[in-house]
């Protein structure tokens, strides 16, 4: 019988996802591994914004 592995607790409010908000109010249909990746992909001159959101509690930072 194996022993259960302990996992360190993380606050769900700190679990952020990086997204790109398009000018029409929708999110871009792709995932980003980092804020830097999203910023490289986004076109701010066309009104796109890089955001960090928390899908668990629905708040953004």
DAWO-V527223 format. One record per run of one state. SS is the DSSP state (H for helix, E for strand, C for the rest). FROM is the first residue (numbers start at 1). TO is the last residue. Records with the same first field share a line. If there is no record, write none. Layout:
SS->FROM-TO / FROM-TO
//
This chain:
C->1-11 / 15-16 / 22-26 / 28-34 / 42-43 / 47-48 / 55-58 / 61-61
H->12-14 / 35-41 / 44-46
E->17-21 / 27-27 / 49-54 / 59-60
//
